[in-house]
Amino acid sequence: KYLLDAYPDAAQTFDCHRRLPLHNLIARCDYVTPARLRCLRLLLDAYPHAASMRDNDGRTPYHLAKRDNHGPLVLRLLLRADPGQNPEELAELTYLAAKAKYREDGEEEFEEVP
């Protein structure tokens, strides 16, 4: 947070592989912790368009997160930052999150409405 406060353009600075800090955070995290999730949100708030930027290999942060099985919360955050990149996937992830929350609230089944 302090780095982004002192240097807001840091979230928009590419490395030699044309990766932004968002790409690097996603690529280097084996699992999601509350601190990493906070970093993800800070980077997305600072530069939401980073979610759809491609690196030298043509991958967006979303592609990296999906490849590394970061889970629906991370995928949904990335898609919501730039919903135009994959609206069908965002709709599916939103449905799955609602289904999981419904089950967490103690309900036995989640009925699909045709």
RODO-2510 file (C-alpha; in nm, 4 decimals, decimal comma):
residues 114
     n   res          X          Y          Z
     1     k     0,0000     0,0000     0,0000
     2     y     0,2789     0,2418     0,0909
     3     l     0,4558     0,1849    -0,2393
     4     l     0,1376     0,2559    -0,4349
     5     d     0,0735     0,5643    -0,2220
     6     a     0,4248     0,6942    -0,2874
     7     y     0,4406     0,5839    -0,6523
     8     p     0,0901     0,5292    -0,7963
     9     d     0,2278     0,4427    -1,1408
    10     a     0,3979     0,1326    -0,9976
    11     a     0,0858    -0,0729    -1,0769
    12     q     0,1275     0,0253    -1,4437
    13     t     0,4995    -0,0476    -1,4748
    14     f     0,5979    -0,3406    -1,6973
    15     d     0,8957    -0,5670    -1,6328
    16     c     1,1191    -0,7163    -1,9048
    17     h     0,8569    -0,9855    -1,9817
    18     r     0,5861    -0,7218    -2,0265
    19     r     0,4303    -0,8293    -1,6973
    20     l     0,2684    -0,5904    -1,4583
    21     p     0,2854    -0,6298    -1,0790
    22     l    -0,0577    -0,7960    -1,0997
    23     h     0,0803    -1,0656    -1,3341
    24     n     0,3740    -1,1243    -1,1004
    25     l     0,1577    -1,1453    -0,7895
    26     i    -0,0661    -1,4069    -0,9537
    27     a     0,2212    -1,6027    -1,1102
    28     r     0,4257    -1,6229    -0,7901
    29     c     0,1510    -1,7161    -0,5441
    30     d     0,1061    -2,0858    -0,4843
    31     y    -0,2001    -2,0232    -0,2679
    32     v    -0,4131    -1,7271    -0,1632
    33     t    -0,3700    -1,5731     0,1814
    34     p    -0,5539    -1,2711     0,3243
    35     a    -0,2410    -1,0579     0,2707
    36     r    -0,2099    -1,1646    -0,0934
    37     l    -0,5787    -1,1030    -0,1479
    38     r    -0,5349    -0,7529    -0,0064
    39     c    -0,2425    -0,6941    -0,2457
    40     l    -0,4556    -0,8171    -0,5340
    41     r    -0,7320    -0,5729    -0,4439
    42     l    -0,4862    -0,2845    -0,4018
    43     l    -0,3332    -0,3503    -0,7442
    44     l    -0,6750    -0,3814    -0,9084
    45     d    -0,7932    -0,0592    -0,7439
    46     a    -0,4780     0,1206    -0,8598
    47     y    -0,4990    -0,0047    -1,2197
    48     p    -0,8094    -0,2118    -1,3069
    49     h    -0,7093    -0,2391    -1,6726
    50     a    -0,4131    -0,4568    -1,5652
    51     a    -0,6592    -0,7458    -1,5389
    52     s    -0,6858    -0,7603    -1,9189
    53     m    -0,3264    -0,6761    -2,0116
    54     r    -0,1291    -0,9522    -2,1834
    55     d     0,2328    -1,0393    -2,1126
    56     n     0,4907    -1,1416    -2,3758
    57     d     0,3371    -1,4905    -2,3803
    58     g    -0,0112    -1,3507    -2,4457
    59     r    -0,1433    -1,4326    -2,0970
    60     t    -0,3561    -1,2088    -1,8806
    61     p    -0,3507    -1,2326    -1,4996
    62     y    -0,6801    -1,4213    -1,5342
    63     h    -0,5120    -1,6860    -1,7532
    64     l    -0,2333    -1,7246    -1,4977
    65     a    -0,4797    -1,7531    -1,2079
    66     k    -0,6903    -2,0096    -1,3923
    67     r    -0,3813    -2,2109    -1,4903
    68     d    -0,2633    -2,2186    -1,1293
    69     n    -0,6087    -2,2969    -0,9828
    70     h    -0,6359    -1,9874    -0,7671
    71     g    -1,0070    -2,0450    -0,7123
    72     p    -1,3288    -1,8631    -0,7919
    73     l    -1,2726    -1,5627    -0,5632
    74     v    -0,9509    -1,4560    -0,7357
    75     l    -1,0917    -1,5299    -1,0811
    76     r    -1,4050    -1,3308    -1,0065
    77     l    -1,2055    -1,0319    -0,8777
    78     l    -0,9974    -1,0313    -1,1946
    79     l    -1,3016    -1,0576    -1,4195
    80     r    -1,4935    -0,7887    -1,2313
    81     a    -1,2018    -0,5492    -1,2695
    82     d    -1,2452    -0,5731    -1,6467
    83     p    -1,5738    -0,7569    -1,7145
    84     g    -1,5447    -0,7291    -2,0909
    85     q    -1,2667    -0,9876    -2,1074
    86     n    -1,4894    -1,2904    -2,0403
    87     p    -1,8518    -1,2132    -1,9428
    88     e    -1,9678    -1,5767    -1,9637
    89     e    -1,7003    -1,6882    -1,7171
    90     l    -1,7932    -1,4039    -1,4785
    91     a    -2,1586    -1,5100    -1,4851
    92     e    -2,0661    -1,8714    -1,4108
    93     l    -1,8334    -1,7763    -1,1248
    94     t    -2,0995    -1,5485    -0,9748
    95     y    -2,3485    -1,8360    -0,9888
    96     l    -2,1009    -2,0770    -0,8248
    97     a    -2,0236    -1,8261    -0,5484
    98     a    -2,3942    -1,7763    -0,4791
    99     k    -2,4439    -2,1520    -0,4710
   100     a    -2,1549    -2,1967    -0,2247
   101     k    -2,2825    -1,9160     0,0001
   102     y    -2,6298    -2,0672     0,0017
   103     r    -2,4847    -2,3966     0,1221
   104     e    -2,2719    -2,2208     0,3860
   105     d    -2,5835    -2,0586     0,5270
   106     g    -2,7098    -2,4022     0,6263
   107     e    -2,9386    -2,4853     0,3380
   108     e    -2,9401    -2,8445     0,2193
   109     e    -2,9882    -2,7967    -0,1525
   110     f    -2,9668    -2,5234    -0,4094
   111     e    -3,2505    -2,5545    -0,6566
   112     e    -3,1921    -2,4345    -1,0060
   113     v    -3,4654    -2,2238    -1,1596
   114     p    -3,5262    -2,3144    -1,5234
***
